[in-house]
C-alpha cells in the first residue's frame, strides 16, 4: 500500500556510523520510502559528510554540533549544541512534516524533536531501543527524559523489555506498540555463500564460530573468549571470528593472548554492513553473548542467513529466539554454558538443522522490514488521530 506521509526521523547517530539504532533507522527509512512515505533523518554533523544528502530515498540533514573520537576507538562521541537544538526546533516548525518520529529515547536530538513537534501541534512518535535502566546518580537522567517523552502521542518499543522501561517511566500502556527490529531478506538470506570469507580468512573446512558485536562490556565478549578456549578442548580445529570494534578491543586482545588462542581467534574489526552476510554465511554457528540487549539487529540477520544461533537469555532476545526451537539459549555471563551450547550445535547436526530451519521460518513470519514498515505506518496513523484530539481539547 502506498501512502503519502512526510516523516522526520531524529537521532544523534546516523550514516556513516551505522550500527544498532542507526541501522534500524536506515532500514526502516528505506522500507517506508518504498511505500510512498518521504522520510527525512535529522542527525548530528559528522566529519567529511555534507550538511544534506539523500541515500536510498532518505533525505539526511545534519545539525551542527561537536564530534570527537574517544581515545583510540573508532566510535565517535557527539555533543549537542544550542545551535543544533535551535536548528531542530526551526526545521520541524517550517519543514511541512506530517509526523515527527524520535528514533531513540536516549537521543537528545530525538527528544528535542518530540518537544518541537508537540509544541507545533504535530503528531509525535518515540521509539525505545533499550531495556537498560541507569543506576545510581545516572537515574537522574530519567526526569527530563520522562518530562519530554510524555509529550509523544504514541510509543514504539522494539521488545517487551523495552516496553517495560517505558512503563517504569509512567507511560500509558495503551499508547505503546511493540515493533521489533527487522532484516532485509534481499541482502541476508540462505542463498549467499560463505566460500569467499573462508578463502579470505584461510579457513577451509574447520568449524567456524562467528560473532558480530560492538566489543564492549555489555555485549559479553570476554565470556565468548573464555567459552571458546573451552570449545578448543573438545574441538581443537575450531576457529572464532569476531566482527566489530569498540572500546574493549585491547582488553579482549590481551585476554586472547593470555589464553594462548591467538592462532584460532580472528578479530577482523568493523566491516561494511553489506559485507556482513558473506561472513555470517561462512558460520557453522553464530554466537551473541550479550549481558544486556533489547532487540539486537544481528540476530534476525543471522537467522535469515540460516546460521544456527547460540545466544544469551537477556532483554528482548527471548522474544526473538525460542530455546531449542530456532536457537540455543544460555544464561548470561556463563562461559561454561556458552561453551556447551556451541559444542552441542557444532556436534549435533540434526539439532543444528532443526534450529536453522525454524529460524528461517521465524524471520519470514515476523522480522522482514516490509512487515515492520507496515506496522509503523499504522502507528503513524494512530498518532495523527491522537494529535487531532489533543489539538481540539
C-alpha positions in Angstrom: 0.0 0.0 0.0 1.4 3.4 -1.0 0.7 6.3 1.4 1.8 9.9 1.2 3.3 10.9 4.6 6.2 13.2 5.2 8.0 12.0 8.3 11.0 13.5 10.1 13.1 10.9 12.0 15.5 12.3 14.6 18.6 10.5 16.1 22.0 11.6 17.2 24.0 8.9 15.4 23.4 8.0 11.7 25.2 7.4 8.5 28.1 6.7 8.0 28.2 5.3 11.6 25.6 2.5 11.1 25.1 0.1 13.9 22.2 -0.8 16.2 19.6 2.0 16.3 21.2 4.0 13.4 20.9 0.9 11.2 17.3 0.4 12.3 16.6 4.0 11.2 18.3 3.4 7.8 16.4 0.1 7.1 13.1 1.4 8.3 13.5 4.6 6.3 14.2 2.6 3.1 11.2 0.3 3.7 9.0 3.4 4.4 10.2 5.1 1.2 9.1 2.1 -0.9 5.6 2.8 0.4 5.5 6.4 -0.7 6.5 7.8 2.7 9.0 10.6 2.4 11.5 10.2 5.3 13.9 12.9 6.4 16.5 12.0 9.0 17.8 14.8 11.3 21.1 13.9 12.9 24.3 15.3 14.2 27.1 16.6 11.9 29.9 14.2 11.0 33.4 15.0 9.8 33.6 14.8 6.0 29.9 14.4 5.5 27.7 17.1 3.8 25.1 19.1 5.5 22.4 17.4 3.4 22.4 14.3 1.2 20.0 11.6 0.0 20.5 7.8 0.3 18.0 5.2 -1.0 15.1 7.7 -0.8 16.1 9.0 2.7 16.9 12.7 2.9 19.6 13.3 5.6 20.0 16.7 7.3 22.9 17.1 9.7 22.6 19.6 12.6 25.7 21.5 13.8 27.5 20.1 16.8 30.9 18.8 18.0 32.2 15.4 17.1 35.3 13.8 18.5 36.9 10.4 19.0 37.4 9.0 22.5 41.0 7.6 22.7 41.8 5.1 20.1 38.3 3.9 19.5 36.7 4.3 16.1 33.3 5.1 17.6 32.6 8.9 17.6 31.3 10.8 20.6 28.8 13.5 19.7 27.7 16.5 21.8 24.7 18.7 21.2 24.9 22.5 20.9 22.4 25.3 21.4 22.6 25.9 17.6 21.7 22.3 16.9 18.7 22.4 19.3 17.5 25.6 17.7 18.1 24.1 14.2 15.9 21.0 15.1 13.2 23.3 16.5 13.0 25.5 13.4 13.4 22.7 10.9 10.4 20.9 12.4 8.4 24.2 12.6 8.9 25.0 9.0 9.6 21.6 7.4 6.0 20.8 6.5 6.0 17.4 8.1 3.1 15.1 8.9 4.8 13.0 11.6 7.7 13.6 14.0 9.5 10.4 15.0 12.1 10.4 17.7 14.2 7.3 16.9 15.8 6.7 20.3 14.6 7.6 23.8 18.2 8.4 24.9 18.9 10.7 22.0 18.9 14.4 22.9 18.2 15.2 19.2 15.2 12.8 19.2 13.8 14.3 22.5 14.3 17.8 21.1 12.3 16.7 18.0 9.5 15.3 20.2 9.3 18.6 22.2 9.3 20.6 19.0 6.7 18.5 17.3 4.4 18.7 20.3 4.9 22.4 20.5 3.8 22.9 16.9 0.8 20.5 17.1 2.3 17.8 15.0 1.8 14.0 15.7 4.8 12.6 17.5 6.1 9.1 17.9 9.0 8.0 20.1 10.9 4.7 19.8 12.8 3.0 22.6 15.6 0.5 21.6 16.9 -0.3 25.1 15.9 -2.3 28.2 18.8 -0.9 30.2 17.9 1.0 33.3 20.5 3.5 34.5 21.7 3.1 38.1 22.8 5.3 40.9 23.3 9.0 40.2 22.6 8.3 36.5 18.9 7.7 37.3 18.6 11.5 37.4 18.6 11.5 33.6 15.1 9.9 33.6 13.4 13.1 34.9 14.0 15.2 31.8 13.5 12.2 29.6 10.2 11.4 31.2 9.0 15.1 31.1 9.7 15.3 27.3 8.8 11.7 26.4 5.3 12.0 27.8 4.6 14.6 25.1 4.7 12.0 22.4 1.4 10.8 21.0 2.4 7.2 20.5 5.3 5.0 21.5 7.2 2.1 19.9 9.2 -0.4 21.8 11.4 -2.9 20.0 10.7 -5.6 22.6 8.7 -6.4 25.7 11.9 -5.5 27.7 12.0 -2.1 26.0 8.3 -1.6 26.8 9.0 -2.3 30.5 11.3 0.7 30.5 8.5 2.9 29.2 6.1 1.6 31.8 8.7 2.3 34.6 8.6 6.0 33.4 4.8 6.1 33.7 4.0 5.9 30.0 0.3 4.8 29.4 0.5 1.2 28.2 -2.4 1.8 25.7 -0.1 4.1 23.8 2.7 1.6 23.3 3.2 -0.7 20.3 5.8 -3.4 20.2 7.5 -3.5 16.8 10.8 -5.4 16.7 13.9 -4.8 14.7 13.9 -6.4 11.2 16.1 -7.8 8.5 16.4 -7.1 4.8 15.9 -10.6 3.4 17.1 -9.5 -0.1 20.6 -9.0 1.5 20.5 -11.5 4.3 19.4 -14.9 3.1 20.5 -18.6 3.0 21.4 -18.4 -0.7 24.5 -16.4 0.0 27.8 -18.4 0.0 30.4 -18.1 2.7 33.2 -19.6 0.5 34.8 -16.2 -0.2 35.0 -15.4 3.5 36.6 -18.8 4.3 39.1 -18.2 1.5 39.9 -14.7 2.8 40.4 -16.0 6.3 42.2 -19.1 5.1 39.7 -21.3 6.9 38.7 -24.3 4.7 36.7 -27.0 6.5 37.4 -26.0 10.1 34.3 -25.5 12.3 33.7 -21.7 12.3 32.1 -19.7 15.1 31.1 -16.1 14.1 30.0 -13.2 16.3 29.1 -9.7 15.2 29.1 -7.2 18.0 30.4 -4.0 19.4 33.3 -5.0 21.5 32.3 -3.6 24.9 31.4 -5.0 28.3 27.7 -5.2 27.9 28.0 -7.4 24.8 29.9 -10.0 26.8 32.9 -10.5 24.6 35.1 -11.8 27.5 32.7 -14.6 28.2 32.8 -15.6 24.5 36.6 -15.7 24.5 36.7 -17.8 27.7 34.0 -20.1 26.3 35.9 -20.5 23.1 39.0 -21.6 24.9 36.9 -24.4 26.4 35.4 -25.3 23.0 39.0 -25.9 21.7 39.5 -28.6 24.4 36.8 -30.6 22.6 37.1 -29.3 19.0 40.7 -28.2 18.6 40.3 -27.3 14.9 37.5 -24.7 15.7 38.0 -21.1 14.7 36.4 -18.0 16.1 35.8 -14.8 14.1 34.6 -11.6 15.8 33.4 -8.8 13.6 33.2 -5.3 15.1 35.2 -2.7 17.0 34.7 -1.0 20.3 36.3 0.4 23.5 37.2 -3.0 24.9 39.1 -4.3 21.9 42.6 -4.1 23.5 41.3 -5.9 26.7 39.9 -8.7 24.5 43.1 -9.0 22.5 45.1 -9.3 25.8 42.7 -12.0 27.0 43.1 -13.9 23.8 46.9 -13.7 24.2 46.7 -14.8 27.8 44.7 -17.9 26.9 47.1 -18.6 24.0 44.3 -18.8 21.5 45.8 -16.2 19.0 46.0 -18.8 16.2 42.4 -19.7 16.5 40.7 -16.3 17.1 40.5 -13.6 14.4 39.2 -10.2 15.3 38.6 -8.5 11.9 37.3 -5.2 13.3 34.4 -3.2 11.8 33.3 -4.0 8.2 30.8 -2.5 5.9 27.3 -3.8 6.6 26.9 -5.1 3.1 29.9 -7.4 3.8 28.4 -8.9 6.9 26.2 -11.5 5.0 29.2 -13.2 3.4 30.9 -13.5 6.9 27.8 -14.9 8.6 27.2 -17.3 5.6 30.5 -18.9 6.4 29.5 -19.7 10.0 28.7 -23.1 11.4 27.3 -21.4 14.5 26.6 -17.7 15.2 27.1 -16.6 18.8 25.8 -13.5 20.6 26.9 -13.5 24.3 25.2 -10.2 25.4 24.8 -9.3 29.1 22.3 -6.5 28.2 20.4 -6.3 24.9 16.9 -5.2 23.8 16.3 -6.3 20.2 19.7 -6.9 18.5 19.6 -6.5 14.7 22.3 -9.1 14.2 20.1 -12.0 15.5 17.4 -11.8 12.8 20.1 -11.2 10.2 21.9 -14.3 11.3 18.7 -16.3 11.4 17.8 -15.1 7.9 21.2 -16.5 6.7 20.4 -19.9 8.1 23.2 -19.7 10.7 22.4 -21.8 13.9 22.2 -19.4 16.8 23.6 -19.6 20.3 22.7 -16.6 22.4 22.0 -15.4 26.0 18.7 -15.1 27.7 18.6 -11.3 28.3 16.4 -8.4 27.4 14.3 -8.9 24.3 16.3 -11.8 23.0 13.8 -14.4 24.2 11.2 -12.7 22.2 13.2 -13.4 19.0 14.7 -16.8 19.9 12.7 -19.8 21.2 15.2 -22.0 23.1 15.7 -25.4 21.4 13.3 -24.4 18.6 15.1 -21.8 16.5 18.2 -21.3 18.6 20.1 -22.4 21.7 19.9 -20.1 24.7 22.1 -19.9 27.8 22.2 -17.6 30.9 24.4 -14.5 30.5 27.9 -14.3 32.0 28.2 -18.1 32.0 31.2 -19.2 29.9 30.7 -22.9 30.6 27.1 -22.9 29.5 28.1 -20.9 26.4 30.8 -23.3 25.5 28.5 -26.3 26.0 25.9 -24.7 23.7 28.5 -24.0 21.0 29.8 -27.6 21.2 26.2 -29.0 21.1 25.4 -27.1 17.9 28.6 -28.0 16.2 28.4 -31.7 17.0 24.7 -32.5 16.8 24.0 -32.0 13.1 20.3 -33.0 13.4 19.7 -30.4 16.1 21.6 -27.8 14.1 19.5 -28.4 11.0 16.3 -28.1 13.1 17.0 -24.7 14.7 18.3 -23.4 11.3 15.1 -24.4 9.5 12.9 -22.9 12.2 14.9 -19.7 12.4 14.4 -19.2 8.6 10.6 -19.6 9.1 10.6 -17.2 12.1 12.3 -14.4 10.1 9.9 -14.5 7.2 6.9 -14.6 9.5 7.9 -11.8 11.9 11.1 -9.8 11.1 11.1 -8.5 7.5 11.4 -4.7 7.2 8.4 -4.7 4.9 6.2 -6.0 7.7 7.8 -3.7 10.2 7.2 -0.6 7.9 3.6 -1.5 7.5 3.1 -1.7 11.3 5.0 1.6 11.8 2.7 3.3 9.3 -0.3 2.1 11.4 1.3 3.7 14.5 1.7 7.0 12.5 -2.0 6.9 11.6 -2.9 6.3 15.2 -0.6 9.2 16.3 -2.3 11.6 13.9 -5.7 10.7 15.3 -4.5 11.3 18.9 -2.8 14.6 17.9 -6.0 15.9 16.3 -7.9 15.1 19.6 -5.1 16.8 21.6 -5.3 20.0 19.4 -9.1 20.2 19.7 -9.1 19.7 23.5 
